[in-house]
Amino acid sequence: MPPRVIHDPVALRAACDAARAAGQRVGLVPTMGALHQGHLSLVAALGPLTDLRVLTIFVNPLQFAPTDDLERYPRTLDDDVALCGSAGVDLVFAPSPAAMYPPGFQTHVEVEAVTQPLEGEFRPGHFRGVTTVVNKLFNLVGPCAAAFGTKDYQQWRVLGRMVQDLSMPVEMVGCPIVREADGLALSSRNRYLSPTDRARALGLSRGLRAAEALWAAGERDAARLAAAAHEHVAPSVDRIDYVSAVDPDTLQAPPAGTTPTRLVVLIAAHIGTTRLIDNAELGASSH
């Protein structure tokens, strides 16, 4: 059954309020569209937890830097809505930029320390755009369970920090990375890759597997784990922004002299004009 599609923020709030008034629990999956099976796995994760499942499609201009790919980011609304119908989405919210950011808009939400390394270093202002739009979606939808993929690992941590610090009535549901059979993490940006470049992109997952193998063999030094991943990534890509092994909560290097029980290895690299990210959690997961 095709989902209801609405474009007006006021109508979104009314639909979610009505569902809760009828005793239903609302689930939310925020996306920028160009949906793939990774997005649909988030909808599936909300299935047992919620009654009304809302998926938002909004290419958020606030999170793109001038050098980013805002204009060429894929916009495939009709195809996305068709996928939503087969995945159990009840309502698709697809607002215009003007509906989300009316003339005179000047309020932003910022999370501090956890936004500063990694993506924060290479994409200044990115997380301010993410936290602002997600805060706005949470306000429109109201109390809900919200599913996010952990491929955007730092985003997951930033949004969790925001929800905790601002006492938002939101249950955060973290969902594992969905990969192709050969290990490539699903991403809307994969459609930019030629067959040759797609093969090169497998260097990211090979690097993560190398770090996982070293961890399984007993290695706990973050620098050596990152170096093992870097060795596989570097020959495959045109430019590396970072390959880091850090504390999963703070996203900082573990204190000197400590033996971490958990780390996350995070990679951001460029193949041609396409920027890809990937990660692997080492040790007990906190989700």
C-alpha positions in Angstrom: 0.0 0.0 0.0 1.5 3.4 -0.9 2.3 5.7 1.9 0.7 9.0 2.5 3.0 11.8 1.2 2.8 15.2 2.8 4.9 18.3 2.3 3.6 20.7 5.0 5.3 20.7 8.4 2.0 21.5 10.1 0.4 18.5 8.5 3.2 16.3 9.7 2.7 17.4 13.3 -1.1 16.9 13.0 -0.7 13.4 11.7 1.7 12.4 14.4 -0.4 14.0 17.2 -3.5 12.2 15.9 -1.6 8.8 15.9 -0.5 9.3 19.5 -4.0 10.4 20.6 -5.3 7.1 19.1 -2.8 5.2 21.3 -0.2 4.6 18.6 3.6 4.9 18.9 5.3 6.9 16.2 8.6 5.8 14.5 10.8 8.2 12.5 13.5 7.5 9.9 15.1 10.8 8.7 16.8 10.5 5.3 17.9 12.6 2.4 16.3 10.3 -0.1 17.9 8.2 -2.8 16.8 5.3 -0.7 18.5 1.9 -0.6 18.3 -1.3 1.5 20.2 0.4 4.3 17.4 2.9 4.7 14.8 0.2 4.5 16.6 -1.7 7.3 15.9 1.3 9.5 12.2 1.0 8.8 12.3 -2.7 9.5 14.0 -2.0 12.9 11.1 0.2 13.9 8.5 -2.4 12.9 8.2 -4.2 16.3 8.5 -0.9 18.2 6.0 1.4 16.5 2.6 1.7 14.9 2.9 4.7 12.6 6.2 4.8 10.7 7.3 8.1 9.2 10.1 8.5 6.8 11.4 11.9 5.9 13.0 12.9 2.6 14.8 16.2 2.7 18.1 17.1 1.1 19.2 19.5 3.9 21.1 22.4 2.5 22.4 23.4 6.0 24.7 20.4 6.2 26.4 20.9 2.9 29.5 23.0 2.6 30.0 25.2 -0.5 32.5 22.5 -1.8 30.0 19.6 -1.2 27.7 18.0 -3.7 24.4 19.6 -2.8 23.3 20.3 -6.4 24.2 16.8 -7.7 22.9 14.9 -4.7 20.4 12.4 -6.1 16.8 13.4 -5.8 14.5 10.4 -6.7 11.3 11.1 -4.8 8.9 8.9 -7.0 11.2 5.9 -6.7 11.7 6.5 -3.0 8.0 6.6 -2.3 7.5 3.4 -4.2 10.2 1.7 -2.1 8.5 3.1 1.0 5.3 1.4 0.1 6.9 -2.0 -0.1 8.8 -1.4 3.2 5.9 -0.6 5.5 6.3 3.1 5.7 3.0 4.8 6.5 3.8 8.4 5.9 6.5 10.2 3.8 7.3 13.8 4.7 9.0 15.5 1.8 9.2 19.3 2.5 10.8 22.0 0.4 13.8 23.9 1.8 11.5 27.0 2.1 9.0 25.0 4.3 11.8 23.9 6.6 13.7 27.2 6.6 11.3 30.1 6.0 12.6 33.6 5.3 14.3 35.0 8.4 15.3 31.6 9.8 18.2 32.2 12.1 18.2 29.5 14.9 20.6 26.6 15.0 21.4 23.7 17.4 25.0 22.9 18.1 26.7 20.0 20.0 30.2 20.7 21.0 33.1 18.3 21.7 31.9 15.2 19.9 31.4 17.2 16.7 34.9 18.6 16.5 37.2 15.7 15.4 37.0 13.7 12.2 34.1 15.0 10.1 34.1 18.2 12.1 37.7 18.9 11.0 37.0 18.2 7.3 33.4 19.5 7.0 33.1 22.6 9.2 29.5 23.4 10.0 28.2 20.1 8.8 27.0 18.9 12.2 25.4 22.2 13.0 23.2 21.6 9.9 22.5 18.0 10.9 21.6 18.7 14.5 19.4 21.7 13.5 17.3 19.8 11.0 17.0 16.6 13.1 16.0 18.8 16.1 13.3 20.4 13.9 12.1 17.0 12.7 11.9 15.7 16.3 9.9 18.8 17.3 7.5 18.3 14.4 7.0 14.5 15.0 7.0 14.7 18.8 7.7 11.8 21.1 8.9 8.9 19.0 11.4 6.1 18.3 14.0 7.3 15.7 16.2 4.9 13.7 19.6 5.9 12.4 22.2 3.9 10.6 25.6 3.6 12.3 27.5 3.9 9.0 27.3 7.6 9.8 28.9 6.8 13.2 29.9 10.2 14.3 26.4 11.5 13.4 24.9 8.7 15.5 27.0 9.8 18.5 26.3 13.5 18.0 22.5 13.0 17.7 22.5 10.7 20.8 24.4 13.4 22.7 21.8 16.0 21.6 18.9 13.9 22.7 20.4 13.1 26.0 21.6 16.7 26.8 18.3 18.3 25.8 16.1 15.6 27.4 14.2 14.9 24.2 11.4 12.4 24.3 13.1 10.3 21.7 14.2 6.7 21.8 17.3 6.4 19.6 17.6 3.1 17.7 21.0 2.4 16.2 21.1 0.0 13.2 24.1 -1.8 11.8 25.7 -1.1 8.5 24.2 -2.9 5.6 26.7 -4.1 3.0 26.8 -5.6 -0.4 28.0 -9.2 -0.6 31.5 -8.1 -1.4 31.7 -5.8 1.7 30.9 -2.4 0.2 28.8 -0.4 2.6 25.5 0.8 1.1 25.4 4.5 0.4 23.4 6.8 -1.8 26.7 8.1 -3.1 27.7 4.7 -4.5 25.7 5.5 -7.6 28.3 8.1 -8.5 31.0 5.3 -8.8 32.0 3.8 -12.1 32.5 0.0 -12.1 36.2 0.6 -11.8 35.8 3.0 -8.9 33.4 0.8 -7.2 36.1 -2.0 -7.1 38.5 0.5 -5.7 36.0 1.5 -3.0 36.4 -2.0 -1.6 39.7 -0.9 -0.1 37.7 0.7 2.7 36.1 -2.5 3.9 39.4 -4.4 3.4 41.1 -2.0 5.7 38.4 -2.4 8.3 38.7 -6.2 8.1 42.4 -5.9 8.6 41.9 -3.9 11.8 39.2 -6.4 13.0 41.7 -9.3 12.4 44.4 -7.5 14.3 42.0 -6.7 17.2 40.9 -10.4 17.3 44.6 -11.4 17.5 44.9 -9.3 20.7 46.2 -5.9 19.4 44.8 -3.0 21.5 47.0 -0.1 20.4 44.8 2.4 18.5 47.6 3.7 16.3 48.6 0.3 15.1 45.0 -0.7 14.4 44.5 2.5 12.4 47.8 1.9 10.5 46.6 -1.6 9.6 43.5 -0.2 8.0 45.4 2.7 6.3 47.7 0.2 4.6 44.7 -1.2 2.7 42.9 2.0 2.1 45.7 4.2 0.8 46.5 2.3 -2.5 42.8 2.2 -3.4 41.7 5.8 -3.1 42.7 9.2 -4.4 42.7 11.0 -1.1 42.3 10.1 2.6 40.7 12.5 5.0 41.2 10.2 8.0 41.7 6.7 9.1 41.4 6.7 12.9 40.8 4.3 15.8 39.1 6.1 18.6 37.0 5.8 21.7 33.4 5.0 20.5 31.8 7.5 22.9 34.2 10.5 22.8 35.7 9.9 19.3 39.0 10.8 20.8 42.2 8.7 21.0 42.2 6.5 24.1 44.3 7.9 27.0 48.0 7.0 26.8 48.8 3.9 28.9 45.3 2.5 28.9 44.1 -0.7 27.3 40.8 0.0 25.6 38.0 -2.7 25.6 36.2 -0.9 22.8 37.3 1.1 19.8 35.8 2.2 16.5 37.8 2.5 13.3 36.5 5.3 11.1 37.5 6.0 7.5 36.7 8.9 5.2 38.3 8.9 1.7 37.8 10.2 -1.8 37.6 8.3 -5.1 37.4 10.9 -7.8 34.8 13.4 -6.8 33.0 10.9 -4.5 33.6 10.9 -0.8 32.9 7.7 1.1 32.8 6.9 4.8 32.9 3.5 6.6 33.6 2.2 10.1 33.9 -0.9 12.2 33.3 -1.2 15.9 35.9 -3.3 17.8 34.9 -4.9 21.1 31.5 -4.9 22.8 28.9 -2.8 21.1 27.1 -0.1 23.1 23.9 -0.1 21.0 
